[in-house]
Amino acid sequence: MAKWLGESLPNESEKGTIESYERFRALVEACRVRFEKTGEKCPAELTPQLVGLEGKRVEVVDKWGEKRRFIVGRSTGWIPCHIEIPTRRSHGGPAVVGAPFKSLQVV
């Protein structure tokens, strides 16, 4: 989010601190404000390997070696994420996990 907003990236030493969490919340709010002004959605939570594959059925082998198939969906809101839709009859699904994928193919 910081990168998308043109702000400096957090230091590794800040991880796990209250200050870091407060900065995270401020970044989320800044993304919301930008969305309200411009309609732009922050791509920070999208899975890079799946960008452009929304609506397609894919087979992935995730970073843990697990193979699965799903239709690539995308959540709504100002910070969307990719979701795993099990079948065409489904109305949603969980957020994509296990990236970066060891393999990915459209099926």
Chimera marker file (.cmm) of the C-alpha trace (Angstrom):
<marker_set name="trace">
<marker id="1" x="0.000" y="0.000" z="0.000" r="1" g="1" b="0" radius="0.5"/>
<marker id="2" x="2.818" y="2.391" z="0.864" r="1" g="1" b="0" radius="0.5"/>
<marker id="3" x="4.437" y="1.821" z="-2.518" r="1" g="1" b="0" radius="0.5"/>
<marker id="4" x="1.131" y="2.387" z="-4.353" r="1" g="1" b="0" radius="0.5"/>
<marker id="5" x="0.570" y="5.600" z="-2.398" r="1" g="1" b="0" radius="0.5"/>
<marker id="6" x="4.113" y="6.804" z="-3.120" r="1" g="1" b="0" radius="0.5"/>
<marker id="7" x="5.170" y="6.651" z="0.519" r="1" g="1" b="0" radius="0.5"/>
<marker id="8" x="8.306" y="5.182" z="2.037" r="1" g="1" b="0" radius="0.5"/>
<marker id="9" x="8.304" y="1.478" z="2.828" r="1" g="1" b="0" radius="0.5"/>
<marker id="10" x="8.403" y="0.435" z="6.496" r="1" g="1" b="0" radius="0.5"/>
<marker id="11" x="11.644" y="-0.695" z="8.134" r="1" g="1" b="0" radius="0.5"/>
<marker id="12" x="12.063" y="-4.357" z="9.068" r="1" g="1" b="0" radius="0.5"/>
<marker id="13" x="12.750" y="-3.253" z="12.661" r="1" g="1" b="0" radius="0.5"/>
<marker id="14" x="9.227" y="-1.796" z="12.868" r="1" g="1" b="0" radius="0.5"/>
<marker id="15" x="7.490" y="-5.155" z="12.308" r="1" g="1" b="0" radius="0.5"/>
<marker id="16" x="5.265" y="-6.241" z="15.172" r="1" g="1" b="0" radius="0.5"/>
<marker id="17" x="5.164" y="-2.861" z="16.890" r="1" g="1" b="0" radius="0.5"/>
<marker id="18" x="2.171" y="-0.727" z="17.778" r="1" g="1" b="0" radius="0.5"/>
<marker id="19" x="3.663" y="2.026" z="15.616" r="1" g="1" b="0" radius="0.5"/>
<marker id="20" x="3.776" y="-0.336" z="12.648" r="1" g="1" b="0" radius="0.5"/>
<marker id="21" x="0.146" y="-1.328" z="13.170" r="1" g="1" b="0" radius="0.5"/>
<marker id="22" x="-0.905" y="2.319" z="13.425" r="1" g="1" b="0" radius="0.5"/>
<marker id="23" x="0.950" y="3.037" z="10.175" r="1" g="1" b="0" radius="0.5"/>
<marker id="24" x="-0.824" y="0.099" z="8.530" r="1" g="1" b="0" radius="0.5"/>
<marker id="25" x="-4.205" y="1.478" z="9.605" r="1" g="1" b="0" radius="0.5"/>
<marker id="26" x="-3.247" y="4.918" z="8.301" r="1" g="1" b="0" radius="0.5"/>
<marker id="27" x="-2.261" y="3.369" z="4.941" r="1" g="1" b="0" radius="0.5"/>
<marker id="28" x="-5.597" y="1.551" z="4.703" r="1" g="1" b="0" radius="0.5"/>
<marker id="29" x="-7.388" y="4.826" z="5.409" r="1" g="1" b="0" radius="0.5"/>
<marker id="30" x="-5.272" y="6.648" z="2.813" r="1" g="1" b="0" radius="0.5"/>
<marker id="31" x="-6.213" y="3.968" z="0.252" r="1" g="1" b="0" radius="0.5"/>
<marker id="32" x="-9.880" y="4.466" z="1.122" r="1" g="1" b="0" radius="0.5"/>
<marker id="33" x="-9.623" y="8.242" z="0.727" r="1" g="1" b="0" radius="0.5"/>
<marker id="34" x="-7.872" y="7.870" z="-2.652" r="1" g="1" b="0" radius="0.5"/>
<marker id="35" x="-10.588" y="5.462" z="-3.775" r="1" g="1" b="0" radius="0.5"/>
<marker id="36" x="-13.303" y="7.901" z="-2.709" r="1" g="1" b="0" radius="0.5"/>
<marker id="37" x="-11.621" y="10.718" z="-4.668" r="1" g="1" b="0" radius="0.5"/>
<marker id="38" x="-10.509" y="8.865" z="-7.799" r="1" g="1" b="0" radius="0.5"/>
<marker id="39" x="-12.234" y="5.471" z="-7.922" r="1" g="1" b="0" radius="0.5"/>
<marker id="40" x="-8.809" y="3.771" z="-8.042" r="1" g="1" b="0" radius="0.5"/>
<marker id="41" x="-8.508" y="0.502" z="-6.121" r="1" g="1" b="0" radius="0.5"/>
<marker id="42" x="-5.236" y="-0.392" z="-4.409" r="1" g="1" b="0" radius="0.5"/>
<marker id="43" x="-3.788" y="-3.587" z="-5.975" r="1" g="1" b="0" radius="0.5"/>
<marker id="44" x="-1.607" y="-4.413" z="-2.942" r="1" g="1" b="0" radius="0.5"/>
<marker id="45" x="-3.538" y="-7.550" z="-1.927" r="1" g="1" b="0" radius="0.5"/>
<marker id="46" x="-3.945" y="-9.012" z="-5.426" r="1" g="1" b="0" radius="0.5"/>
<marker id="47" x="-1.870" y="-12.105" z="-6.240" r="1" g="1" b="0" radius="0.5"/>
<marker id="48" x="0.531" y="-10.948" z="-8.992" r="1" g="1" b="0" radius="0.5"/>
<marker id="49" x="0.507" y="-14.322" z="-10.779" r="1" g="1" b="0" radius="0.5"/>
<marker id="50" x="-3.296" y="-14.141" z="-11.135" r="1" g="1" b="0" radius="0.5"/>
<marker id="51" x="-3.662" y="-10.567" z="-12.400" r="1" g="1" b="0" radius="0.5"/>
<marker id="52" x="-5.438" y="-10.742" z="-15.762" r="1" g="1" b="0" radius="0.5"/>
<marker id="53" x="-6.748" y="-14.264" z="-15.168" r="1" g="1" b="0" radius="0.5"/>
<marker id="54" x="-9.980" y="-13.223" z="-13.445" r="1" g="1" b="0" radius="0.5"/>
<marker id="55" x="-12.855" y="-15.412" z="-14.648" r="1" g="1" b="0" radius="0.5"/>
<marker id="56" x="-10.531" y="-18.176" z="-15.867" r="1" g="1" b="0" radius="0.5"/>
<marker id="57" x="-10.242" y="-21.658" z="-14.374" r="1" g="1" b="0" radius="0.5"/>
<marker id="58" x="-6.688" y="-22.394" z="-13.254" r="1" g="1" b="0" radius="0.5"/>
<marker id="59" x="-4.726" y="-25.246" z="-11.761" r="1" g="1" b="0" radius="0.5"/>
<marker id="60" x="-1.999" y="-24.254" z="-9.331" r="1" g="1" b="0" radius="0.5"/>
<marker id="61" x="0.625" y="-25.994" z="-7.283" r="1" g="1" b="0" radius="0.5"/>
<marker id="62" x="1.055" y="-23.704" z="-4.318" r="1" g="1" b="0" radius="0.5"/>
<marker id="63" x="4.229" y="-22.924" z="-2.390" r="1" g="1" b="0" radius="0.5"/>
<marker id="64" x="3.514" y="-25.895" z="-0.090" r="1" g="1" b="0" radius="0.5"/>
<marker id="65" x="3.238" y="-28.332" z="-3.011" r="1" g="1" b="0" radius="0.5"/>
<marker id="66" x="-0.569" y="-28.669" z="-2.897" r="1" g="1" b="0" radius="0.5"/>
<marker id="67" x="-2.405" y="-28.869" z="-6.237" r="1" g="1" b="0" radius="0.5"/>
<marker id="68" x="-5.843" y="-27.358" z="-6.661" r="1" g="1" b="0" radius="0.5"/>
<marker id="69" x="-8.183" y="-25.944" z="-9.302" r="1" g="1" b="0" radius="0.5"/>
<marker id="70" x="-10.418" y="-22.930" z="-9.029" r="1" g="1" b="0" radius="0.5"/>
<marker id="71" x="-11.912" y="-20.051" z="-10.969" r="1" g="1" b="0" radius="0.5"/>
<marker id="72" x="-10.055" y="-16.833" z="-10.281" r="1" g="1" b="0" radius="0.5"/>
<marker id="73" x="-12.338" y="-14.244" z="-8.740" r="1" g="1" b="0" radius="0.5"/>
<marker id="74" x="-11.761" y="-10.843" z="-7.238" r="1" g="1" b="0" radius="0.5"/>
<marker id="75" x="-13.279" y="-9.353" z="-4.121" r="1" g="1" b="0" radius="0.5"/>
<marker id="76" x="-14.880" y="-5.933" z="-4.011" r="1" g="1" b="0" radius="0.5"/>
<marker id="77" x="-13.784" y="-2.873" z="-2.069" r="1" g="1" b="0" radius="0.5"/>
<marker id="78" x="-10.922" y="-0.438" z="-2.302" r="1" g="1" b="0" radius="0.5"/>
<marker id="79" x="-8.237" y="-3.061" z="-1.529" r="1" g="1" b="0" radius="0.5"/>
<marker id="80" x="-9.446" y="-6.157" z="-3.415" r="1" g="1" b="0" radius="0.5"/>
<marker id="81" x="-7.888" y="-9.609" z="-3.228" r="1" g="1" b="0" radius="0.5"/>
<marker id="82" x="-8.159" y="-12.617" z="-5.511" r="1" g="1" b="0" radius="0.5"/>
<marker id="83" x="-10.571" y="-15.312" z="-4.415" r="1" g="1" b="0" radius="0.5"/>
<marker id="84" x="-10.825" y="-19.026" z="-5.202" r="1" g="1" b="0" radius="0.5"/>
<marker id="85" x="-14.240" y="-19.830" z="-6.658" r="1" g="1" b="0" radius="0.5"/>
<marker id="86" x="-14.749" y="-23.621" z="-6.636" r="1" g="1" b="0" radius="0.5"/>
<marker id="87" x="-17.233" y="-23.964" z="-9.545" r="1" g="1" b="0" radius="0.5"/>
<marker id="88" x="-19.248" y="-21.836" z="-11.982" r="1" g="1" b="0" radius="0.5"/>
<marker id="89" x="-22.289" y="-22.474" z="-9.754" r="1" g="1" b="0" radius="0.5"/>
<marker id="90" x="-20.520" y="-20.984" z="-6.707" r="1" g="1" b="0" radius="0.5"/>
<marker id="91" x="-21.210" y="-17.460" z="-5.482" r="1" g="1" b="0" radius="0.5"/>
<marker id="92" x="-17.845" y="-16.754" z="-3.888" r="1" g="1" b="0" radius="0.5"/>
<marker id="93" x="-14.974" y="-18.372" z="-2.104" r="1" g="1" b="0" radius="0.5"/>
<marker id="94" x="-11.998" y="-17.827" z="0.178" r="1" g="1" b="0" radius="0.5"/>
<marker id="95" x="-9.056" y="-15.543" z="-0.490" r="1" g="1" b="0" radius="0.5"/>
<marker id="96" x="-6.271" y="-17.107" z="-2.546" r="1" g="1" b="0" radius="0.5"/>
<marker id="97" x="-3.469" y="-18.553" z="-0.414" r="1" g="1" b="0" radius="0.5"/>
<marker id="98" x="-0.185" y="-20.300" z="-1.115" r="1" g="1" b="0" radius="0.5"/>
<marker id="99" x="1.415" y="-17.818" z="-3.501" r="1" g="1" b="0" radius="0.5"/>
<marker id="100" x="3.865" y="-17.582" z="-5.049" r="1" g="1" b="0" radius="0.5"/>
<marker id="101" x="2.778" y="-20.675" z="-6.951" r="1" g="1" b="0" radius="0.5"/>
<marker id="102" x="5.281" y="-23.306" z="-8.047" r="1" g="1" b="0" radius="0.5"/>
<marker id="103" x="3.185" y="-23.784" z="-11.173" r="1" g="1" b="0" radius="0.5"/>
<marker id="104" x="0.112" y="-22.186" z="-12.695" r="1" g="1" b="0" radius="0.5"/>
<marker id="105" x="-1.810" y="-23.070" z="-15.830" r="1" g="1" b="0" radius="0.5"/>
<marker id="106" x="-5.148" y="-22.084" z="-17.277" r="1" g="1" b="0" radius="0.5"/>
<marker id="107" x="-7.319" y="-25.193" z="-17.699" r="1" g="1" b="0" radius="0.5"/>
<link id1="1" id2="2" r="1" g="1" b="0" radius="0.2"/>
<link id1="2" id2="3" r="1" g="1" b="0" radius="0.2"/>
<link id1="3" id2="4" r="1" g="1" b="0" radius="0.2"/>
<link id1="4" id2="5" r="1" g="1" b="0" radius="0.2"/>
<link id1="5" id2="6" r="1" g="1" b="0" radius="0.2"/>
<link id1="6" id2="7" r="1" g="1" b="0" radius="0.2"/>
<link id1="7" id2="8" r="1" g="1" b="0" radius="0.2"/>
<link id1="8" id2="9" r="1" g="1" b="0" radius="0.2"/>
<link id1="9" id2="10" r="1" g="1" b="0" radius="0.2"/>
<link id1="10" id2="11" r="1" g="1" b="0" radius="0.2"/>
<link id1="11" id2="12" r="1" g="1" b="0" radius="0.2"/>
<link id1="12" id2="13" r="1" g="1" b="0" radius="0.2"/>
<link id1="13" id2="14" r="1" g="1" b="0" radius="0.2"/>
<link id1="14" id2="15" r="1" g="1" b="0" radius="0.2"/>
<link id1="15" id2="16" r="1" g="1" b="0" radius="0.2"/>
<link id1="16" id2="17" r="1" g="1" b="0" radius="0.2"/>
<link id1="17" id2="18" r="1" g="1" b="0" radius="0.2"/>
<link id1="18" id2="19" r="1" g="1" b="0" radius="0.2"/>
<link id1="19" id2="20" r="1" g="1" b="0" radius="0.2"/>
<link id1="20" id2="21" r="1" g="1" b="0" radius="0.2"/>
<link id1="21" id2="22" r="1" g="1" b="0" radius="0.2"/>
<link id1="22" id2="23" r="1" g="1" b="0" radius="0.2"/>
<link id1="23" id2="24" r="1" g="1" b="0" radius="0.2"/>
<link id1="24" id2="25" r="1" g="1" b="0" radius="0.2"/>
<link id1="25" id2="26" r="1" g="1" b="0" radius="0.2"/>
<link id1="26" id2="27" r="1" g="1" b="0" radius="0.2"/>
<link id1="27" id2="28" r="1" g="1" b="0" radius="0.2"/>
<link id1="28" id2="29" r="1" g="1" b="0" radius="0.2"/>
<link id1="29" id2="30" r="1" g="1" b="0" radius="0.2"/>
<link id1="30" id2="31" r="1" g="1" b="0" radius="0.2"/>
<link id1="31" id2="32" r="1" g="1" b="0" radius="0.2"/>
<link id1="32" id2="33" r="1" g="1" b="0" radius="0.2"/>
<link id1="33" id2="34" r="1" g="1" b="0" radius="0.2"/>
<link id1="34" id2="35" r="1" g="1" b="0" radius="0.2"/>
<link id1="35" id2="36" r="1" g="1" b="0" radius="0.2"/>
<link id1="36" id2="37" r="1" g="1" b="0" radius="0.2"/>
<link id1="37" id2="38" r="1" g="1" b="0" radius="0.2"/>
<link id1="38" id2="39" r="1" g="1" b="0" radius="0.2"/>
<link id1="39" id2="40" r="1" g="1" b="0" radius="0.2"/>
<link id1="40" id2="41" r="1" g="1" b="0" radius="0.2"/>
<link id1="41" id2="42" r="1" g="1" b="0" radius="0.2"/>
<link id1="42" id2="43" r="1" g="1" b="0" radius="0.2"/>
<link id1="43" id2="44" r="1" g="1" b="0" radius="0.2"/>
<link id1="44" id2="45" r="1" g="1" b="0" radius="0.2"/>
<link id1="45" id2="46" r="1" g="1" b="0" radius="0.2"/>
<link id1="46" id2="47" r="1" g="1" b="0" radius="0.2"/>
<link id1="47" id2="48" r="1" g="1" b="0" radius="0.2"/>
<link id1="48" id2="49" r="1" g="1" b="0" radius="0.2"/>
<link id1="49" id2="50" r="1" g="1" b="0" radius="0.2"/>
<link id1="50" id2="51" r="1" g="1" b="0" radius="0.2"/>
<link id1="51" id2="52" r="1" g="1" b="0" radius="0.2"/>
<link id1="52" id2="53" r="1" g="1" b="0" radius="0.2"/>
<link id1="53" id2="54" r="1" g="1" b="0" radius="0.2"/>
<link id1="54" id2="55" r="1" g="1" b="0" radius="0.2"/>
<link id1="55" id2="56" r="1" g="1" b="0" radius="0.2"/>
<link id1="56" id2="57" r="1" g="1" b="0" radius="0.2"/>
<link id1="57" id2="58" r="1" g="1" b="0" radius="0.2"/>
<link id1="58" id2="59" r="1" g="1" b="0" radius="0.2"/>
<link id1="59" id2="60" r="1" g="1" b="0" radius="0.2"/>
<link id1="60" id2="61" r="1" g="1" b="0" radius="0.2"/>
<link id1="61" id2="62" r="1" g="1" b="0" radius="0.2"/>
<link id1="62" id2="63" r="1" g="1" b="0" radius="0.2"/>
<link id1="63" id2="64" r="1" g="1" b="0" radius="0.2"/>
<link id1="64" id2="65" r="1" g="1" b="0" radius="0.2"/>
<link id1="65" id2="66" r="1" g="1" b="0" radius="0.2"/>
<link id1="66" id2="67" r="1" g="1" b="0" radius="0.2"/>
<link id1="67" id2="68" r="1" g="1" b="0" radius="0.2"/>
<link id1="68" id2="69" r="1" g="1" b="0" radius="0.2"/>
<link id1="69" id2="70" r="1" g="1" b="0" radius="0.2"/>
<link id1="70" id2="71" r="1" g="1" b="0" radius="0.2"/>
<link id1="71" id2="72" r="1" g="1" b="0" radius="0.2"/>
<link id1="72" id2="73" r="1" g="1" b="0" radius="0.2"/>
<link id1="73" id2="74" r="1" g="1" b="0" radius="0.2"/>
<link id1="74" id2="75" r="1" g="1" b="0" radius="0.2"/>
<link id1="75" id2="76" r="1" g="1" b="0" radius="0.2"/>
<link id1="76" id2="77" r="1" g="1" b="0" radius="0.2"/>
<link id1="77" id2="78" r="1" g="1" b="0" radius="0.2"/>
<link id1="78" id2="79" r="1" g="1" b="0" radius="0.2"/>
<link id1="79" id2="80" r="1" g="1" b="0" radius="0.2"/>
<link id1="80" id2="81" r="1" g="1" b="0" radius="0.2"/>
<link id1="81" id2="82" r="1" g="1" b="0" radius="0.2"/>
<link id1="82" id2="83" r="1" g="1" b="0" radius="0.2"/>
<link id1="83" id2="84" r="1" g="1" b="0" radius="0.2"/>
<link id1="84" id2="85" r="1" g="1" b="0" radius="0.2"/>
<link id1="85" id2="86" r="1" g="1" b="0" radius="0.2"/>
<link id1="86" id2="87" r="1" g="1" b="0" radius="0.2"/>
<link id1="87" id2="88" r="1" g="1" b="0" radius="0.2"/>
<link id1="88" id2="89" r="1" g="1" b="0" radius="0.2"/>
<link id1="89" id2="90" r="1" g="1" b="0" radius="0.2"/>
<link id1="90" id2="91" r="1" g="1" b="0" radius="0.2"/>
<link id1="91" id2="92" r="1" g="1" b="0" radius="0.2"/>
<link id1="92" id2="93" r="1" g="1" b="0" radius="0.2"/>
<link id1="93" id2="94" r="1" g="1" b="0" radius="0.2"/>
<link id1="94" id2="95" r="1" g="1" b="0" radius="0.2"/>
<link id1="95" id2="96" r="1" g="1" b="0" radius="0.2"/>
<link id1="96" id2="97" r="1" g="1" b="0" radius="0.2"/>
<link id1="97" id2="98" r="1" g="1" b="0" radius="0.2"/>
<link id1="98" id2="99" r="1" g="1" b="0" radius="0.2"/>
<link id1="99" id2="100" r="1" g="1" b="0" radius="0.2"/>
<link id1="100" id2="101" r="1" g="1" b="0" radius="0.2"/>
<link id1="101" id2="102" r="1" g="1" b="0" radius="0.2"/>
<link id1="102" id2="103" r="1" g="1" b="0" radius="0.2"/>
<link id1="103" id2="104" r="1" g="1" b="0" radius="0.2"/>
<link id1="104" id2="105" r="1" g="1" b="0" radius="0.2"/>
<link id1="105" id2="106" r="1" g="1" b="0" radius="0.2"/>
<link id1="106" id2="107" r="1" g="1" b="0" radius="0.2"/>
</marker_set>
